[in-house]
Structures are given as C-alpha cells and as structure tokens.
Amino acid sequence: MEVSVTINGTAQSHDVEARQLLVDFVRSTVGLTGTHIGCDTTSCGVCTVLLDGVPVKACTVLAAQADGHEVTTVEGLKADGELHAVQKAFKENHGLQCGFCTPAMMLVGAALLESNDDPTEDEIRWAISGNLCRCTGYMNIVKSIQAAAAEGRAQ
C-alpha cells in the first residue's frame, strides 16, 4: 500500500507493507535514524516521534496509520540551521549521557513546551515518564526542559 506522510516538513510517499511499523518506516524507508528502536513493547519510549504534534511510541503505530498526517522526528526540531530550544538546553545542561533516550526525551519536552510554556517539575517528570533513561540522567533532563522553557518565555 502507498503511504503519504509529511515528515519534518517534507512530503514522503512510499509503498509499504500493511504491517510495517512507523519506527521502521522512519528509520529504514525514510532514512532518519535519530528515532531509535529499543524494546518493541512500548516500555522504553526511545522510538517516540510526534504525530501531529503529539508524542507517540512509533513501535506501536503502523506506518499506514500515519498516512495523511505529520510526523516530527528529532531531526525535524532543528529549523533554519538553528537548534530548537530543547536541543540547545540539552547540550548546555548535560541532558544527555549515552544519547540513546535523548531524541525521544527532546521530542516529549518540545511537545510539552508547545502546550505549556511554564511546566512545573512534576509536569515535566510526568511528561517524560513514558521514556526510560538507562543512564539515570533524569535530573539533567528535567533541568534541560526547564531551561528550554525559561528561554522560550524570555523571547
């Protein structure tokens, strides 16, 4: 079947098997490898992308379900050669350690800040609760999202 999706602002149309997962479509078909494959059971969240601005675990969404929708990956956060505020904050506040969970954490953080420009620490922790950091970097991840929120409010 043919699937037409806008990924990071670029229209993509590809023939896919009906059972192809969105994570495999993004990585293998489109070639955007910032979206990681972890557990394949929704437990870890490293496959998170934004589907019409909402974080989803791409290991549980079929590519066909994304037909006609917009998908944002970590590569799509950067705009006009500039890092997104969340990406800058993760870099400046050591919000990443091994980097495996980082793309998903950044996307969840960006989605949170899109709907709430001044989240509490508890709201940030709730937003990222579906994403596991194996390096226990949660303190700096939360700090990074708080810094990105502060930067956004300052503009």
N, C-alpha and C positions, 0 to 999 in steps of 0.2 A: 504494500500500500504506500501511497505517497503522503508524506508529512511535510507541511509547510509551517515553519516556526520562525519567529524573529528572535535571534539570539544576539544579545548585546548590540541591538540596533540594526543588525544585518539580517535580511530575509534569507532563509535557508529552506530549500525544498529537496528532499531526498526520499528515495524508495527504501522502506524498512520492512522488516518482518513485523507482523502484528504483535508479537511478544517481546520486541526489543524494549529494554528499559531506557528511560530518559538519560540516566547516567551513562549508559553505553553509547547512546546516540550522541551526547555532548562530547564524550571523550573520543570514541572511535570513528564515528561518522563525520562529525564536525571538526574534530582535532583539537578541542580545548581541554587540555589536561590539568588545569587548575582545579577542576572538580575531581575529587578523589573517590576511590572505591575502597570501602572499609569492610564492614561486616555483612552487607547484603541483607540485613534483617531490621533495619531502621534503628538499631541500638546506638550506633556511634555518631551518626549525623554528618560524617565527613563528606557525604555526597550532596549536601544541601545546595540548592540553587534557588533563585527567586522565580516563581511562576506568576506572572502578572503582579510582581512586587511582593508576593507572599512567600516566605520560606517553605520549601517542600523538600523532603528527602527523595532525591531522584532515583533511589534504588527501589522505590515503591510506586513510581509513576511510569506508565508506559509512554513511549515517545508519541504514540498515536493520541494520547490524552492531551498532549501539549499542542496538537495541531490547531493552528489559528491563534495561538497565544504568544506571549512574550516571555522569554527566558533570559535571566541575567546570571552570568557566572562571575567569578572573581575577576576575570579578565575584563569584564564589562563595567566594573566600578570605576576604572580609570577613564577620564574624559579629557579630550583635547590635550593629551600628553601629560596631564596632571593627575597625581594620585588622589583618590577620594579621601575625604577627611578621616574616615575609619582606617584606610590603609596607612596614611601618614601617622596617625596616632599609634597604630600597632608597631610601626617602625620606631617611633620616638619613645614609646613607653615599654618596650620589650614585651609586647603582647604575643610574641611567638617564641617558641623554643625549637622543637623539631620541625614545625611548619605543617605537619600533616593535617591538623584540625583548622589551621589558620584561615584558609579560604572560606570555609563554612562559617566560622565564627565572624569573619568580616561581613559576610552577606547577612547573617542574622542581625549583627549590630547595625548595619546600614538600614535594614528594613525597620528595625525598632526606632531608629532615629528619624526615619521618614514619617512615622506616625506619632512619635513622642520626642520632642527635641530636648526634654529635660527629665530623663528617666531616673528614678531612684536606683540605688544599688540593688535592692531587691527586685525591681523590674528588670534590670539588666540580667541578673542571675537567673530569673525566670525565663527570659527570652533565650538565653544560651543553654538552658537546662537540657535541651534535646541533643546537645553536641558534647561529646566527650573529648577532654584533653588528657591524653595519656601522660603528659609531662607535668601535670598538676600546675599548669600556668594560669589558673583561673584568676588569681589576684591581679596579674598584669593584663589579662584580657578585659576584666571589668574596668580597670584603670584606663585602658586604651579607649574603651567605648565611652567612658565618662569624659575623657579628654576630647574625643571627637564631638561629643555633644556640646561641650563648652566652646569649642572652636566654631561650631555651627551657630550657636547663639550669639557669638561675638561678631559674626558677619552681617 
